[in-house]
Amino acid sequence: MGLQDIGEVHKAKLIATGGYNSIWLVKLHNPLHIKSTLVSQFIVRLPSDDALVPDQINNEVAFKAFVAANLPHIPVPKVYFYHATSQPQTSFIVEEYIDCPPLSATWMSLTPCQKNNMAQKLAAILVDLAEVRFDLIGGLNPADFSSAPTVEGCKIFKGRGKFHRNDCYPIGPYKSTKEYILSCYDREIYYYTNAAQDIDLDLFVDVTAQAFVEDLKKKRASLAESHIADEPFVLVHGDFHGRNILAQGDQITAVIDWEFAGSYPLSETLSGGDVDVVEADSEELDEENTVWGRKIRRFIQDEVVKRKWDQSQISLLMGDGSLTLGEARVEMIP
């Protein structure tokens, strides 16, 4: 089934615009039978012009299917059908519409008890994901769940997406943490060498772009000669926060936006810091994130202790990982 099989549309409404997608709610005049389900409305996800297509589409679809098959207690929207091409204009995902607000919109209306229950559930989900192990660092192929290129926000940021291909730098999957880190340096070296129109020149006050590239090359050469230990490669959501959790009260109805998910070293599970439950657009909400982010972190530690994790892996999960890895995964600036 494809878009051409959809009947007359009653209404199409733009409900969200993210960094790399626009999200549309489509309602039909006459319901369709899709995968044994009668569907009268659904979500269409359309990638933006700088999305990493087709990998970003494939990755989103693959991880939703993988979680549904292997972690069925973690609710995710059903994907009805999709099309992944090298062009954003011909790529899309059609998926289940779940009529619930994001947790970030309802969190402040929850009682302290409900907040506590929700925080424990979020912690348990992160631990569940961290218990899924992979042989390689990478994304997933939706056809067979085999390893695929990584899909990361840092590979799109400021025009990097146009270079996300193997003739520019290795895009994965990767056999080791060291191979992955070196590819991150390759990404930045290629970017600063070939993207003059996208580079923020305000960054280069005390050093030229050429000198910065030479510095990156020296760091890469040094890392290539060093030993970098591997950690377990685990399932990382990549964008886990209150806007991507749909909830009714303290019940989670869906975890959404899996486009940046992947298998990464264990210490990258919480690499973005604590889990934000609200959008911190005021001092009060910023404090709310601080308080509950710390509580979620404590619940995560309690959960892995209860599950009898090895202490070395608990330390990795809670942030005792490679600083070199953390630095390599983000944008590199002078």
Stockholm file with secondary structure:
# STOCKHOLM 1.0

chainA/1-334         MGLQDIGEVHKAKLIATGGYNSIWLVKLHNPLHIKSTLVSQFIVRLPSDDALVPDQINNEVAFKAFVAANLPHIPVPKVYFYHATSQPQTSFIVEEYIDCPPLSATWMSLTPCQKNNMAQKLAAILVDLAEVRFDLIGGLNPADFSSAPTVEGCKIFKGRGKFHRNDCYPIGPYKSTKEYILSCYDREIYYYTNAAQDIDLDLFVDVTAQAFVEDLKKKRASLAESHIADEPFVLVHGDFHGRNILAQGDQITAVIDWEFAGSYPLSETLSGGDVDVVEADSEELDEENTVWGRKIRRFIQDEVVKRKWDQSQISLLMGDGSLTLGEARVEMIP
#=GR chainA/1-334 SS CCGGGCCCEEEEEEEEECSSEEEEEEEEEEEEEETTEEEEEEEEEEECTTSCTTHHHHHHHHHHHHHHHHCTTSCCCCEEEEECCSSGGGCEEEEECCCCCBHHHHGGGSCHHHHHHHHHHHHHHHHHHHTCEESSBBEECTTTCCEECCCCGGGTGGGGGGGCSTTTSCCSCBSSHHHHHHHHHHHHHHHHHHCTTTSCGGGCSSSCHHHHHHHHHHHHHHHHTSCCCCCCEEEECSSCSGGGEEEETTEEEEECCCTTCEEEEGGGTTTTCSCCCSCCCSHHHHHHHHHHHHHHHHHHHHHHHHTTCCHHHHHHHTTCSCHHHHHHTSCCCC
#=GC SS_cons         CCGGGCCCEEEEEEEEECSSEEEEEEEEEEEEEETTEEEEEEEEEEECTTSCTTHHHHHHHHHHHHHHHHCTTSCCCCEEEEECCSSGGGCEEEEECCCCCBHHHHGGGSCHHHHHHHHHHHHHHHHHHHTCEESSBBEECTTTCCEECCCCGGGTGGGGGGGCSTTTSCCSCBSSHHHHHHHHHHHHHHHHHHCTTTSCGGGCSSSCHHHHHHHHHHHHHHHHTSCCCCCCEEEECSSCSGGGEEEETTEEEEECCCTTCEEEEGGGTTTTCSCCCSCCCSHHHHHHHHHHHHHHHHHHHHHHHHTTCCHHHHHHHTTCSCHHHHHHTSCCCC
//
